[in-house]
Amino acid sequence: MKIAFAGTGYINKIHARSAQNLGLELAAVVNHKVDSMAAFAKEFGIPRQYETVEALLNDGIAEAMVVSTPNYLHAPQAIAALKAGVPVMVEKPMSMNAQEAEQMCEAAERSGALLMVAHCFRFDPDVLWLKEQRQKLGKIIRTKGIGVHTHWGPAGWFTQKEFAGGGALADMGIHALDTARFLLGDPQPITVYAKIGTYYRDFDVDDTGVIIVEWDNGAISYIESG
Ligand SMILES: NC(=O)c1ccc[n+]([C@@H]2O[C@H](COP(=O)([O-])OP(=O)(O)OC[C@H]3O[C@@H](n4cnc5c(N)ncnc54)[C@H](O)[C@@H]3O)[C@@H](O)[C@H]2O)c1
């Protein structure tokens, strides 16, 4: 499979290494920052470089795309690829808001191309072990999950609402929330209480959050983000 990468930052280096380990063909990379793109292409032996996703798609060589760019680009880049029939793995948080997420799902349904969100804890050995213990545990009535950065905090676009959409909840709480939902068998929410705030840093996004979700299987999840 010929795989393309949008973004050349921290996490796409990990995805590129994983794709190499799987024996996929690392075919192309996209970034408007050409120096960063050239270094990424060199490190992973990627032959084609593009400054926009549209230019990449016009060439028609990508058979799948990994979108690991700042959050505000997730929906437009994923939708462009899906419309071109290219399956997408998009990083979390899926999008800036629910409306964008719905548009992404619609694009996937219309084209038939697969859309996956990189909720990596669904593949984490500890989480998978815990999921296996479910039978032994019996009916789960409550989960408690914490998604925080410890001993360091984010900087740059992660702390700017126009690029990130949200702060600690969108960046870290989402891992705890999705992991709880995965462990409970992917129930749907019935009611949600959520409260976010910015207390510790001069960010224009939240640095603290609490969510309580009541699921349609009767369980309740308590999530903290920071
Ligand atoms: N699943 C996880 O555990 C996990 C871990 C880290 C990051 N992430 C997510 O991955 C995404 C990227 O995070 P990161 O830590 O790699 O950030 P990063 O800042 O290190 O990388 C972002 C990359 O996107 C590039 N970029 C910016 N505008 C672009 C454009 N128009 N076209 C193409 N590339 C462009 C930047 O130059 C940079 O290379 C975020 O959504 C983040 O939440 C997920």
The ligand as an SDF file (V2000), in Angstrom:
LIG
                    3D

 44 48  0  0  0  0  0  0  0  0999 V2000
   -2.7910    9.7830   19.2240 N   0  0  0  0  0  0  0  0  0  0  0  0
   -1.8590   10.3360   19.9850 C   0  0  0  0  0  0  0  0  0  0  0  0
   -1.4730    9.8010   21.0200 O   0  0  0  0  0  0  0  0  0  0  0  0
   -1.2710   11.6610   19.5750 C   0  0  0  0  0  0  0  0  0  0  0  0
   -0.0250   12.0450   20.0750 C   0  0  0  0  0  0  0  0  0  0  0  0
    0.4980   13.2620   19.6490 C   0  0  0  0  0  0  0  0  0  0  0  0
   -0.2200   14.0730   18.7790 C   0  0  0  0  0  0  0  0  0  0  0  0
   -1.4430   13.6720   18.3260 N   0  0  0  0  0  0  0  0  0  0  0  0
   -2.2220   14.5210   17.4110 C   0  0  0  0  0  0  0  0  0  0  0  0
   -1.5360   14.5990   16.1670 O   0  0  0  0  0  0  0  0  0  0  0  0
   -1.6900   15.8810   15.5900 C   0  0  0  0  0  0  0  0  0  0  0  0
   -0.3130   16.4810   15.3590 C   0  0  0  0  0  0  0  0  0  0  0  0
    0.3540   16.5920   16.6130 O   0  0  0  0  0  0  0  0  0  0  0  0
    1.9570   16.7140   16.6870 P   0  0  0  0  0  0  0  0  0  0  0  0
    2.3040   16.5460   18.1170 O   0  0  0  0  0  0  0  0  0  0  0  0
    2.5870   15.8210   15.6940 O   0  0  0  0  0  0  0  0  0  0  0  0
    2.1040   18.2480   16.2870 O   0  0  0  0  0  0  0  0  0  0  0  0
    3.3470   18.9370   15.5730 P   0  0  0  0  0  0  0  0  0  0  0  0
    3.1700   20.4080   15.7790 O   0  0  0  0  0  0  0  0  0  0  0  0
    4.6260   18.2870   16.0380 O   0  0  0  0  0  0  0  0  0  0  0  0
    3.1550   18.5650   14.0360 O   0  0  0  0  0  0  0  0  0  0  0  0
    2.1820   19.1790   13.2160 C   0  0  0  0  0  0  0  0  0  0  0  0
    2.7190   19.1330   11.7910 C   0  0  0  0  0  0  0  0  0  0  0  0
    1.7430   19.6470   10.8860 O   0  0  0  0  0  0  0  0  0  0  0  0
    2.4360   20.4950    9.9460 C   0  0  0  0  0  0  0  0  0  0  0  0
    1.4850   21.3660    9.2730 N   0  0  0  0  0  0  0  0  0  0  0  0
    0.9780   22.5590    9.6770 C   0  0  0  0  0  0  0  0  0  0  0  0
    0.1730   23.0650    8.7300 N   0  0  0  0  0  0  0  0  0  0  0  0
    0.1730   22.1610    7.6910 C   0  0  0  0  0  0  0  0  0  0  0  0
   -0.4650   22.1060    6.4130 C   0  0  0  0  0  0  0  0  0  0  0  0
   -1.2760   23.0930    6.0040 N   0  0  0  0  0  0  0  0  0  0  0  0
   -0.2530   21.0230    5.6340 N   0  0  0  0  0  0  0  0  0  0  0  0
    0.5420   20.0170    6.0450 C   0  0  0  0  0  0  0  0  0  0  0  0
    1.2090   20.0260    7.2300 N   0  0  0  0  0  0  0  0  0  0  0  0
    1.0200   21.0890    8.0380 C   0  0  0  0  0  0  0  0  0  0  0  0
    3.4640   21.1830   10.8130 C   0  0  0  0  0  0  0  0  0  0  0  0
    4.4710   21.8110   10.0270 O   0  0  0  0  0  0  0  0  0  0  0  0
    3.9830   19.9890   11.6000 C   0  0  0  0  0  0  0  0  0  0  0  0
    4.9020   19.2450   10.8270 O   0  0  0  0  0  0  0  0  0  0  0  0
   -2.5520   16.6780   16.5860 C   0  0  0  0  0  0  0  0  0  0  0  0
   -3.8940   16.6330   16.1750 O   0  0  0  0  0  0  0  0  0  0  0  0
   -2.3810   15.9460   17.8940 C   0  0  0  0  0  0  0  0  0  0  0  0
   -3.5000   16.0690   18.7600 O   0  0  0  0  0  0  0  0  0  0  0  0
   -1.9560   12.4730   18.6980 C   0  0  0  0  0  0  0  0  0  0  0  0
  1  2  1  0
  2  3  2  0
  2  4  1  0
  4  5  1  0
  4 44  2  0
  5  6  2  0
  6  7  1  0
  7  8  2  0
  8  9  1  0
  8 44  1  0
  9 10  1  0
  9 42  1  0
 10 11  1  0
 11 12  1  0
 11 40  1  0
 12 13  1  0
 13 14  1  0
 14 15  2  0
 14 16  1  0
 14 17  1  0
 17 18  1  0
 18 19  2  0
 18 20  1  0
 18 21  1  0
 21 22  1  0
 22 23  1  0
 23 24  1  0
 23 38  1  0
 24 25  1  0
 25 26  1  0
 25 36  1  0
 26 27  1  0
 26 35  1  0
 27 28  2  0
 28 29  1  0
 29 30  1  0
 29 35  2  0
 30 31  1  0
 30 32  2  0
 32 33  1  0
 33 34  2  0
 34 35  1  0
 36 37  1  0
 36 38  1  0
 38 39  1  0
 40 41  1  0
 40 42  1  0
 42 43  1  0
M  CHG  2   8   1  16  -1
M  END
$$$$
